[in-house]
């Protein structure tokens, strides 16, 4: 049985950042992920916003961690070589009730020391964003807000953890956990592991994972929300994240100009258990709302709709919990349960906190060799002419363009596979293949043979996202 | 930096036709560039007969049509660059080309964009449900079937009765798949009557008019779709493992978006507008090629004449 100081359960944003930060300590770290790749659970779909921190009650862990996480985000993305756009956000009001909400958020933001926050007039907001429907009554401007690609960030954190010696075990579901002398035995689908401490970041299953060995009063109550993506030719390019505080107090809307150049609109909200389905009501809500906020919104430019899940934490009486829930039922066992917005903003901060607490439990000393940097896949589209010429000279694969929408070459695809992509989604998450206007119509069938050859499997065995999501079907009777 | 008089992007039917016409009209410094390994564009995967009635008076296959157009370029000095993608085009008339042999800039005097269309994807439709694998555009399914000899799946529903939808319905059935139906939201099939009578009608595959797909099922691979009859609102769950979509073509002008309409740029073929027949795309592209040639000739006589003429009318 392999022995580790710490086992992290769950390869989503929280688990990958917990593993990364545990490597700051002199610890052997095991990261367990149930699926074929990291970032395949609830981390894979969200608003991609790095929040400024004015939404939460001053003095709470959520407020202070969001402000701190936001402030550190630029450096974090530099370390991890992930594109980050600190584009700022404008929260809009179209009436007196929403004006009052913005003033409250502004006051909260000041108390939480959110940098640069200001209330601007409707006219100023419309001048900052000419694409808005006129009639804005006031807006809350937060220059520190930003956006990042959550997939790239999560995968970068995982790669950094692995560089620093952490071990990743994929396709590994934890079946049971037993207490042992000085630690725990994890019985998994890939055999048994011993760990002196456990950090449970199992996302939607985090409550169930804790219940494998300890009671858990907090339960996860999933809800979902629908999003739309507009292509970059939509002619609708707000330069800030636009958020709308509705006058009727209902659900607002985010419009995020992503680092890829598309516009992400959503989410709606509905109760439906663990269901990745997009709903008709949700889509209509987002479309209607987007049309109200942006007169230039055209349904013709929609290239995709998708659903995201939120793991809402609840007490036994069914009441919801507003703070981050960090359970600590026994020495060396910690669970993050029901972390939703602003989990992306706080992922590294939560990881630092969990790693520090676990290190104290185990009396670990700091790791002097920890290296915080990681280099991303060399992206040809981000290189200048000379650097790109040099790259192609060194490796002709970088000259062979496979995806026109996102400018991806064979060399980049091979590097993504080398770094762990085993599915089409794995390529999408690492390179953006299939995210552009054609949604993979032109590149998908070029990627499949490359994946098959590199993985040593038949093209018929290539999947979109693991499991039974086979892309082809029929030729060898697999369907 | 290399230069040419006329650059044509895309060596499909329109690109080859424009190149041949421009050469015939006197352009001697002409580059035809394509990302694929051979010229022909979408014709290469259209292995059914039914092309060229207007031009040849008989019906030939797509690859035959492509060979014919390519033969028109033989014994010319048109420089054909395959496996070469154009990464960008800038307003100062330079194209950035990428291939396995390297990156290079190519200056040009005129540009004809003949990059064809891209297919609208399922993501653009208000379809609810999950996002499973097993959803193909008709072009993907056609490439898979005709060039790679693979089936996209076994139990197939086709959404959209444009020409490609009807042709693929018959083609997939012939290849051994079970094509359950072709759904069409309008009250009449979308493609040409002759394609209906030649492909869909004899196949016996049901054509469901005023019907569309509203929901997808399946957490991994597609397991079924929900069909809605638009007049009655009746909904039917159809188990299937594959959905092939024919929901629209969009002229692909991404390379020149943001450049406005400079006088050195023209469009040919489906990149200009979507043609029903290859013959008409070829004819239109030939005239675009000739016009480019005369514009180049005019600028050769007196490169400064145009600003001068414009000045007369200011």
Contacts between the chains, C-beta under 8 A, distances in Angstrom:
chain1	res1	chain2	res2	distance
A	229	B	123	7.7
A	233	B	254	7.2
A	233	B	257	5.9
A	276	B	130	5.8
A	276	B	131	7.4
A	276	B	219	7.2
A	277	B	128	6.6
A	277	B	129	5.0
A	277	B	130	5.3
A	278	B	127	7.8
A	278	B	128	4.8
A	278	B	129	6.3
A	278	B	130	7.8
A	278	B	131	7.6
A	279	B	128	5.8
A	280	B	126	7.6
A	280	B	128	5.0
A	280	B	214	7.7
A	283	B	126	5.8
A	283	B	128	6.5
A	287	B	126	7.9
A	299	B	126	8.0
A	300	B	124	7.6
A	302	B	123	7.1
A	302	B	124	5.3
A	303	B	121	6.9
A	303	B	123	5.0
A	303	B	124	5.9
A	304	B	121	7.9
A	304	B	123	3.7
A	304	B	124	7.9
A	305	B	123	6.7
A	305	B	126	7.7
A	305	B	127	7.8
A	306	B	131	6.1
A	385	B	96	7.5
A	385	B	103	6.9
A	385	B	105	7.6
A	388	B	103	5.5
A	389	B	102	6.4
A	389	B	103	4.7
A	392	B	98	7.2
A	392	B	100	7.6
A	392	B	102	5.3
A	392	B	103	5.4
A	393	B	102	6.5
A	396	B	100	3.9
A	396	B	101	7.0
A	397	B	100	7.4
A	399	B	98	5.2
A	399	B	99	5.4
A	399	B	100	4.6
A	399	B	101	6.8
A	399	B	102	6.2
A	399	B	103	6.6
A	400	B	83	7.5
A	400	B	98	7.8
A	400	B	99	7.2
A	400	B	100	5.2
A	401	B	35	6.5
A	401	B	85	4.0
A	401	B	87	7.0
A	401	B	98	5.5
A	404	B	35	7.7
A	404	B	85	7.0
A	404	B	254	7.2
A	405	B	254	7.7
A	407	B	87	6.9
A	409	B	98	7.7
A	424	B	133	8.0
A	437	B	118	7.1
A	437	B	254	7.3
A	438	B	118	4.8
A	438	B	119	7.2
A	438	B	121	6.6
A	439	B	121	3.9
A	439	B	122	7.7
A	439	B	123	4.9
A	440	B	121	7.6
A	441	B	118	6.4
A	441	B	119	5.1
A	441	B	121	5.5
A	441	B	137	4.7
A	441	B	139	6.8
A	441	B	140	6.1
A	442	B	118	6.6
A	444	B	140	6.9
A	445	B	140	6.0
A	445	B	143	6.1
A	445	B	144	6.5
A	445	B	148	7.7
A	459	B	150	7.5
A	460	B	150	7.9
A	463	B	133	6.8
A	463	B	220	7.4
A	464	B	132	7.6
A	464	B	133	3.8
A	464	B	220	7.7
A	465	B	133	7.5
A	465	B	220	7.3
A	466	B	220	7.8
A	467	B	219	7.6
A	467	B	220	4.5
A	468	B	220	3.7
A	468	B	221	5.2
A	469	B	132	6.5
A	469	B	133	4.3
A	469	B	220	3.8
A	469	B	221	5.6
A	470	B	133	6.2
A	470	B	134	7.6
A	470	B	220	7.5
A	470	B	221	5.4
A	471	B	133	5.2
A	471	B	134	7.7
A	472	B	144	7.3
A	472	B	150	5.8
A	472	B	151	7.5
A	472	B	152	6.4
A	472	B	153	7.6
A	473	B	134	6.7
A	473	B	151	7.1
A	473	B	152	6.8
A	473	B	153	4.1
A	473	B	154	6.3
A	473	B	221	6.9
A	473	B	241	5.8
A	473	B	242	6.7
A	474	B	150	7.4
A	474	B	151	3.5
A	474	B	152	7.0
A	474	B	153	5.4
A	474	B	154	4.9
A	474	B	176	7.8
A	474	B	177	6.5
A	475	B	150	4.9
A	475	B	151	5.8
A	479	B	153	5.8
A	479	B	154	5.0
A	479	B	155	7.9
A	479	B	221	7.3
A	479	B	241	5.1
